[in-house]
Amino acid sequence: MRNIILVVAKSNNNIIGNNNKLLWEIKDDLKWFKELTLNKTIVMGRKTYESIGKALPNRKNIVLSTDLNFKPNDVILYENIERLLLENNEDLYIIGGGQIYREFLNYSNKMFITEVDTNIEGDTMFPIINEDFWFKILIKEINKNSNNEYNCKIYNYIKKTNINMKELKNIIKLYPNDYDLGSFIRNKYNYETHIFYCYIKQYPNNYDLGSFIRKLF
Ligand SMILES: NC(=O)c1ccc[n+]([C@@H]2O[C@H](COP(=O)([O-])OP(=O)(O)OC[C@H]3O[C@@H](n4cnc5c(N)ncnc54)[C@H](OP(=O)(O)O)[C@@H]3O)[C@@H](O)[C@H]2O)c1
């Protein structure tokens, strides 16, 4: 199964930008974003591309625009989402902006949301998420310092409908011992496109992985 992954940094009040610019400088979040998307396919709207000003290096850059006169030579252009999805079967990292997040929300099965701890004014928002449909897991904290303007928390969201809950619950019952459960999950789901892959990497110890999965589900 391929993943469609929204990646965003948003304020407490859901603001992501103003005047086609970002509103903060958080170097550790940019570093995290780079590690996450390097050598992957990123998708952005025409306005976000113009705000960045160039393709991001070492990634396949796809830009959506309906403007036939818009022809930058360092990205792949698409005029609509359907064709983009059809012709690019790999994991897609959707990197903004507001309009693009809104349009891809229903296609996505994963999100990485950096919650920037501020309330701020701006003209572009991230859509409101119905948290009932997502598992939300804290994966990283960033402290305010000279590199990072605000405290942040990075969360991974996984859409509930994309996990075969019946199968998973049976597996959890079958392995009452956390170590055995972790070992089973590691062997069964240890491939990059699976939603458990990042937890398998995050918990190198089978006991911790099993205990995490049991608590989560
Ligand atoms: N905080 C973050 O994580 C983050 C990340 C990215 C961006 N941002 C911010 O978000 C803001 C930009 O967001 P935005 O909502 O104004 O613009 P956007 O989503 O970046 O781009 C919108 C443009 O994309 C094209 N587009 C959208 N849907 C399309 C579709 N289905 N088919 C073809 N083309 C489509 C259109 O281009 P045409 O008009 O050319 O047809 C549209 O005008 C900036 O302030 C930026 O800094 C923040």
The ligand as an ORCA input file, in Angstrom:
! r2SCAN-3c Opt
* xyz 0 1
  N       3.707     25.796      7.810
  C       3.857     24.898      6.835
  O       4.154     23.735      7.101
  C       3.658     25.342      5.413
  C       3.961     24.445      4.374
  C       3.758     24.885      3.053
  C       3.264     26.158      2.804
  N       2.989     26.976      3.843
  C       2.443     28.333      3.608
  O       1.182     28.181      2.927
  C       0.970     29.348      2.143
  C       0.616     28.933      0.726
  O      -0.587     28.158      0.743
  P      -1.811     28.481     -0.252
  O      -2.993     27.742      0.231
  O      -1.918     29.980     -0.397
  O      -1.287     27.934     -1.672
  P      -0.754     26.482     -2.146
  O      -1.648     25.423     -1.612
  O       0.692     26.386     -1.905
  O      -0.935     26.633     -3.725
  C      -2.204     26.876     -4.266
  C      -2.094     26.779     -5.774
  O      -1.841     25.418     -6.153
  C      -2.517     25.140     -7.367
  N      -3.505     24.092     -7.116
  C      -4.156     23.803     -5.967
  N      -4.987     22.758     -6.131
  C      -4.849     22.372     -7.410
  C      -5.440     21.333     -8.193
  N      -6.329     20.470     -7.668
  N      -5.071     21.223     -9.486
  C      -4.158     22.056    -10.026
  N      -3.560     23.054     -9.338
  C      -3.916     23.204     -8.049
  C      -3.149     26.415     -7.821
  O      -2.171     27.070     -8.624
  P      -2.587     28.017     -9.865
  O      -3.183     29.221     -9.249
  O      -1.273     28.272    -10.549
  O      -3.561     27.221    -10.704
  C      -3.356     27.172     -6.524
  O      -3.452     28.559     -6.692
  C       2.237     30.180      2.247
  O       2.075     31.182      3.228
  C       3.272     29.180      2.686
  O       4.350     29.790      3.383
  C       3.173     26.601      5.130
*
